[in-house]
C-alpha cells in the first residue's frame, strides 16, 4: 500500500473513527484503526464490537492495500500533522512508513486478518430524520439511562418508529425521559433498544442542520448513514420495561413555571444540599407560589418562584440533580409540571404545542419535614 493524503483530512477521519476504539479491551486488535486504500479513496474504520465507525476521505492512491495501525499512537501523531501532506507506505514486513516534509515515522502494524469484519446493512428497512431532530432526540433521553449492569436493557434507549414519528424512551428506576420527533420516508413500524453509549457517539458526529439522514435497521443492528461516514451499532436484546404503565394520565396538581427561573433556583438551592451529601430539595406548592427549600449542617435556603397554580396544595421532595438534568435539555421558556401526591412521581411536559414532544418523569423522595 502506498498513498498520499492531506494531513487535515486524515486527522479528521482518525478522530471520527477513534470514537469506536475499545477503551478497555483485552484484545489488542480492537485498539487498532484499519486503513484501506482503494482507487482514490482512503477508508478508515474502528470497532469495539458494539460500535463501529467507518470514514472515507479523498487520497492519491499509488498502490492499493490495507493495514491495521496502532490506534492511539497513530491518532496522536496525525493530530500534529494537520498542515502537512502525509505519505503512508506499507512494506512486506507489515511496517508502515509515515512520511511528512523531510521526516518519517515507522510503525509495526497488526495483521489485517485479525481485524473484525463490519456488519454491512443492505436492508430497505429505514427511516429518514434530520440531523438536528435526531441529535435533539438523543440529548433529551440518554442522560436518563441506567449506569449499572443490574438490568443491561436499561443501559439503552427504546426507539419506537411508527406513524411518521420516532419516539425515544429511557429510564433508570428513578426517572424516565421521553422525546418524540417527526421522521420522513419511513416504511417501518418497529421497536428496538439502542445502547446509550452508541447514541451519544452518534450525536457527537451530528450537527444542527436540517439535512435528512437515513437510519437503517436490520436484525440486531442499526446503521446511520452520514454519506462519507457510516456508524453501525449492535442493538440490545431483551424486553424493555412497559413504560406506558408508569406514566399517569390524571393529576391533582398542575403548575406552569418559567423554566430558566426554576433551573436557576434549583442550582442555588442545591448548593446547600450538596454539602449535606443528600442533594434533596423540597417543593412547597401553594397558590401562585413555589417555594424550594434545602438544608445542611451549615444552614438552609429558600427560593420562591411565581407560578400559575391549579389543584391541591402539596409538599414533595426530589433529588435536585434529577430535576436539573431534565431542565438542561429543555429549550422552552415555560413548562408544565404535574403532581398527584408526595409519594407519586411528577411529570414535566411542554407548556405549548404538542404535549407529547417530550416528557420527563421523576420519582419523589421522602419529605424532609419542616424547615
C-alpha positions in Angstrom: 0.0 0.0 0.0 1.2 3.5 -0.8 -1.0 6.6 -0.5 -0.7 10.4 -0.2 -3.3 12.5 1.6 -3.9 15.8 3.3 -3.0 15.8 7.0 -6.1 17.7 7.9 -8.4 15.2 6.2 -6.6 12.3 7.7 -6.7 13.9 11.2 -10.5 14.4 10.9 -11.1 10.8 9.8 -8.9 9.4 12.6 -10.6 11.5 15.3 -14.0 10.3 14.0 -13.3 6.6 13.9 -11.4 6.7 17.2 -14.7 7.1 19.0 -15.3 3.4 18.4 -11.9 2.2 19.7 -12.3 0.0 22.7 -11.2 1.9 25.8 -10.7 -1.2 28.0 -10.1 -4.3 25.9 -8.1 -7.4 26.3 -7.9 -7.8 22.5 -5.1 -5.6 21.1 -6.6 -5.6 17.6 -9.6 -3.6 18.9 -7.1 -0.8 19.7 -6.3 -0.5 16.0 -7.6 1.5 13.1 -8.0 -0.2 9.8 -6.9 1.7 6.7 -7.9 0.6 3.2 -6.6 2.3 0.1 -8.8 1.7 -3.0 -8.9 3.7 -6.2 -8.9 7.4 -5.0 -10.4 6.8 -1.5 -8.9 6.1 1.8 -11.3 4.3 4.2 -10.6 4.3 8.0 -12.5 2.2 10.4 -12.5 1.1 14.1 -14.7 -1.0 16.3 -15.2 -2.2 19.9 -17.5 -5.0 18.6 -20.6 -3.0 19.8 -20.0 0.3 17.9 -18.3 0.5 14.5 -17.4 3.7 12.6 -16.1 4.0 9.1 -15.0 7.2 7.5 -13.9 7.9 3.9 -11.6 10.6 2.6 -10.1 11.5 -0.8 -6.5 10.4 -1.4 -3.9 9.8 -4.1 -3.7 6.0 -4.1 -0.5 4.9 -5.8 -0.7 1.3 -4.6 -3.9 -0.2 -3.2 -3.8 -2.2 0.0 -4.9 -2.4 3.6 -3.4 -2.3 7.1 -4.3 -2.0 10.8 -2.3 0.6 12.6 -2.0 1.1 16.4 -4.9 3.5 17.0 -3.7 5.6 19.9 -0.2 6.4 18.6 -1.4 6.9 15.0 -4.1 9.3 16.3 -1.7 11.3 18.4 0.8 11.6 15.5 -1.6 12.7 12.8 -3.1 15.3 15.1 0.2 17.1 14.9 0.4 16.9 11.1 -2.7 18.8 10.1 -0.7 21.2 7.9 1.3 18.6 6.1 0.9 16.2 3.2 1.3 12.7 4.5 2.5 9.6 2.7 1.6 6.2 4.0 3.7 3.3 2.7 3.5 -0.3 3.8 6.2 -2.9 3.1 6.2 -6.7 3.0 7.1 -6.9 6.7 3.9 -5.1 7.7 5.8 -2.0 8.6 4.2 1.3 7.7 6.4 4.3 6.9 4.7 7.6 7.6 6.4 10.4 5.7 5.8 14.1 6.2 8.1 17.0 5.0 11.6 15.6 5.4 10.8 13.4 8.3 9.3 9.9 8.8 8.0 7.5 11.4 7.8 3.7 11.1 5.1 1.7 12.7 4.8 -2.0 13.3 1.2 -2.8 12.3 -1.3 -5.5 13.2 -2.2 -8.4 10.9 -5.2 -7.3 8.9 -6.9 -10.8 9.1 -7.3 -10.3 12.9 -9.5 -7.2 12.5 -13.2 -7.9 12.9 -15.3 -7.7 9.8 -18.0 -5.0 9.7 -21.7 -5.7 9.6 -23.0 -4.3 6.3 -26.7 -3.5 6.3 -28.3 -3.6 2.9 -31.8 -3.6 4.3 -34.6 -1.5 2.8 -35.9 -1.0 6.4 -35.1 2.5 7.3 -36.4 5.9 8.4 -35.2 9.4 7.5 -34.8 12.1 10.1 -33.0 15.5 10.1 -29.6 15.6 11.9 -31.0 18.3 14.1 -34.0 16.4 15.2 -32.1 13.1 15.8 -29.5 14.9 17.8 -32.2 16.6 19.9 -33.9 13.2 20.4 -30.7 11.7 21.8 -29.9 14.7 24.1 -33.3 14.5 25.7 -33.1 10.8 26.6 -29.7 9.3 27.0 -28.9 11.1 30.3 -31.6 9.1 32.0 -30.3 5.5 31.2 -29.1 3.2 33.9 -25.4 3.1 34.5 -25.0 -0.2 36.3 -25.2 -3.7 34.9 -28.1 -4.9 37.1 -30.5 -4.6 34.2 -28.5 -4.3 30.9 -31.5 -3.5 28.8 -31.9 -0.2 30.8 -28.4 0.9 29.6 -30.1 1.6 26.2 -32.8 3.8 24.8 -36.0 2.3 23.4 -36.7 3.7 19.9 -40.3 3.2 18.6 -40.8 4.0 15.0 -44.4 4.3 13.7 -46.9 6.7 12.2 -44.3 9.1 10.9 -42.6 9.6 14.3 -39.7 8.2 16.2 -40.1 8.1 20.0 -37.1 7.6 22.3 -37.6 6.4 25.9 -35.0 5.8 28.7 -35.3 5.1 32.4 -33.0 4.1 35.3 -35.5 3.2 38.1 -35.7 6.8 39.5 -36.7 8.8 36.4 -37.9 8.5 32.9 -37.2 10.6 29.8 -39.3 10.5 26.6 -38.9 12.5 23.4 -40.7 12.4 20.0 -39.5 13.7 16.6 -41.1 13.6 13.2 -39.5 11.4 10.6 -39.6 11.2 6.8 -39.6 8.4 4.2 -40.2 5.7 6.8 -41.5 2.2 5.9 -41.1 1.0 9.4 -43.2 0.1 12.4 -40.8 -1.3 14.9 -39.3 -1.0 18.4 -35.6 -1.5 19.1 -33.3 -0.8 22.1 -30.0 1.1 21.2 -27.1 1.3 23.6 -26.9 4.8 25.0 -23.2 4.9 24.6 -23.6 4.4 20.8 -26.3 7.1 20.6 -24.1 9.5 22.4 -21.2 8.9 20.0 -23.6 9.2 17.0 -24.8 12.6 18.4 -21.2 13.9 18.5 -21.0 13.4 14.8 -24.2 15.2 14.0 -24.6 19.0 13.5 -27.7 21.1 13.9 -28.6 21.1 10.2 -31.9 20.1 8.7 -30.2 17.7 6.3 -32.0 14.3 6.3 -30.0 11.2 7.1 -31.1 7.6 6.7 -31.1 5.2 9.7 -31.3 1.5 8.8 -32.4 -1.4 10.9 -31.7 -5.0 10.2 -31.7 -8.0 12.5 -29.7 -6.9 15.6 -28.0 -3.8 14.1 -28.7 -0.2 13.4 -26.7 1.8 10.9 -26.6 5.6 10.5 -25.5 6.8 7.0 -23.8 10.2 7.0 -22.6 9.8 3.4 -18.8 9.8 3.9 -19.2 8.3 7.4 -21.1 5.1 8.4 -21.9 4.3 12.1 -23.1 0.8 12.9 -24.2 -0.4 16.4 -25.4 -3.6 17.8 -28.9 -3.5 19.4 -29.6 -4.7 22.9 -31.6 -7.9 23.2 -34.4 -8.3 25.7 -37.8 -6.8 26.7 -37.8 -3.1 27.6 -40.0 -2.1 30.6 -43.6 -1.2 29.7 -43.1 2.5 30.3 -46.7 3.4 29.5 -47.9 1.8 32.7 -45.5 4.1 34.7 -46.9 7.4 33.2 -50.1 8.5 34.7 -52.9 10.3 32.8 -54.6 12.2 35.6 -53.1 14.6 38.2 -54.3 16.5 41.2 -51.9 19.4 41.0 -50.5 21.3 38.0 -48.2 24.3 37.8 -46.8 26.4 34.9 -43.4 27.9 35.6 -40.6 29.7 33.8 -38.0 27.0 33.0 -34.9 29.2 33.4 -36.1 30.7 36.7 -36.7 27.2 38.1 -33.4 25.9 36.9 -31.5 28.8 38.5 -33.4 28.4 41.7 -32.6 24.7 41.9 -28.9 25.4 41.2 -28.8 27.8 44.1 -30.8 25.6 46.5 -28.8 22.5 45.7 -25.5 24.2 46.7 -26.5 23.7 50.4 -28.0 20.2 49.9 -24.7 19.0 48.2 -22.8 20.0 51.4 -25.1 17.6 53.3 -24.4 14.9 50.7 -28.1 14.2 50.2 -28.9 16.6 47.2 -32.5 16.7 48.5 -34.7 19.7 47.8 -38.3 20.2 48.9 -41.1 21.8 46.8 -43.9 23.6 48.6 -46.7 24.2 46.1 -49.3 26.8 47.0 -51.5 29.4 45.3 -49.3 31.3 42.8 -46.1 30.3 44.7 -43.5 27.5 44.5 -41.1 27.5 47.5 -37.9 25.4 47.1 -36.1 24.7 50.3 -32.8 22.8 51.1 -30.7 22.5 54.2 -27.4 21.2 55.5 -25.4 21.4 58.7 -24.2 24.9 57.8 -27.7 26.4 57.1 -30.8 26.3 55.0 -32.1 28.1 51.9 -35.4 29.0 50.4 -36.1 30.1 46.8 -39.6 31.5 46.0 -41.0 31.4 42.4 -44.2 32.8 41.0 -46.2 30.1 39.2 -49.6 29.5 37.6 -51.2 27.1 40.1 -54.1 24.7 39.8 -55.3 21.9 42.1 -54.3 20.8 45.6 -51.6 22.2 47.7 -48.6 19.9 48.0 -45.2 19.4 49.8 -42.9 17.0 47.9 -39.2 16.3 47.9 -36.8 15.4 45.0 -33.2 14.7 44.1 -32.2 18.1 42.7 -29.9 16.6 40.1 -32.6 14.6 38.5 -34.7 17.8 38.1 -31.8 19.8 36.8 -30.7 17.1 34.3 -34.2 17.3 32.7 -34.4 21.1 32.7 -31.0 21.4 31.0 -32.2 19.7 27.8 -35.4 21.8 27.6 -35.3 24.8 25.3 -38.9 26.1 26.1 -39.4 29.3 28.1 -42.3 27.8 30.1 -43.1 24.2 31.2 -45.9 22.4 32.9 -45.2 20.2 35.9 -48.0 17.8 37.2 -48.2 16.1 40.5 -50.5 13.7 42.4 -49.1 13.2 45.9 -45.8 13.3 47.9 -45.4 9.6 47.1 -46.2 9.6 43.4 -43.9 10.8 40.5 -44.3 14.1 38.9 -44.1 14.7 35.1 -42.7 17.6 33.2 -44.3 18.4 29.8 -44.3 21.3 27.3 -46.4 24.4 28.1 -47.3 25.0 24.5 -47.5 23.0 21.3 -47.7 19.2 21.1 -47.9 17.8 24.6 -46.0 14.7 23.5 -42.9 16.4 22.2 -41.2 15.4 25.4 -42.0 14.1 28.9 -39.8 13.7 32.0 -40.9 11.7 34.9 -39.2 11.9 38.3 -39.8 9.9 41.4 -40.0 11.8 44.7 -38.0 11.3 47.9 -39.3 11.1 51.4 -40.3 14.6 52.5 -37.7 16.2 54.7 -40.1 17.9 57.2 -40.5 21.5 58.1 -37.6 23.9 57.7 
